Amino acid sequence: MSKTNQVLIVEDDDDIMELIRFNCEREGFVTAAAGSAEEALRLVDDNVPALILVDLMLPGMDGLALCQILKSNVLTRGVPIVMVTAKGEEADIIAGLEQGAEDYVTKPFSPRVLIARIKAVLRRHGTEVHDRRAPLIVGDLTIHPGRREVRVGGHPVRLTATEFSVLQFLASHAGWVFTRDQLIAAVHGPDYPVTDRSIDVLIAGVRKKLADSSQLIETVRGVGYRFQDAAE
């Protein structure tokens, strides 16, 4: 059994858990809470939520290990995970993203920002089933996957095959933050011999060609890149 509006909160600090629960329920979400990774796994066996909020620092099994298990389970691998943690260092953020987290929020956080992030992730997750060959239109930028065509303000933009693949991947996951390794794997597959610097050069080239639409590709300092979410 699953609930499409249920959020599972995995947090061992009772005060923070109650703060998150209160704000989620005020927005109409059904909440469940677990004080440990082990308890969270027992809960998802009975009821798969729409989204899981995970603290990195948990008693016993930590949040990264929990993410790894959830993403390896056929029943929960498609459930979006948002990290909510005091560990905001670059290495912690990258580790969370590499374990499958869709987003992260660092403590202390604004409840309004957290709710906005939850809604944005659920909105993106809900549109993943849409036709991936349909045109993506953001402002003056149009990306047509079927034709492998890009236009800015109605004018065609000439991109290499790799540039197009990276742009399409980012745009189809608007708002999601991707590390350079994740971008390489998404376009070329894992273990492809491309350096981080190569991705930076490629992104710079795409931005230059997009001209006034270049700001849609945002640099997340110390992590990687994301495509601006039009709803934000």
C-alpha positions, 0 to 999 in steps of 0.5 A: 500500500502507498499514499501519494501525498505521504512524506516520511520524516527520518529524523532523530531530533524530536523538535526538528521532526515535529517542526517538519511534521507540523509544516508538512501537515499544514500544507496537506501532506500525510506524515510518518516519522522514524527516529532511525534508519532501521525504523524507516526501513520497517515503515516503508515495508508496509507503506511506500511514501511519496517522498522521504526526508532523511537526516544524514546523522542518525543513530545506528545506520546513517542516512547515506547507508539508508539512501543506498538501501532505498535506491537498491530496493525495487519498491523504493528506488523511485521514491525521491529523497531529500537530505535534511542535514547539518552536514553542509560541507561539499563532500557531504552534499556530493555523497548524498547526491551520489547515493541518489538524493534528489535535493538537500536542505541544510540545517538550520533551515526555513520551513517555507524553503523546505516545503517549497523544495518538497513540492518542487521535487514532487512536481518534477517527480510527477512529470517524469512519466511525460513524453521525453521526446516532447519539446521542452520550452523555458522562456525563449529556449526550446529544446526538441529531443525528437529533432535534436534541435535547439532554438533561442528566440526562434533562432536555431542554435548549433550544438555538438551531440554531446552538448545537446545531450547534456543540455537535454538531460539538465533541462529534463530534470529542471531544478535537480543538482548534478555533480560532474560525474553524474553528468558524465555518467548520464551522457556517456555511461559510467567509467567514461574517461572524461575529466571534471574540467572537460565538463566545465569547458563543455558547459561554458561552450553551451552557455556561450551558444545559448546567449541570453538563455545561458543563465538557465544553467546554474553553477552550484558552487562546489557541487556541479550544475543544475537547470533553472526550475521555471516554477521557482 
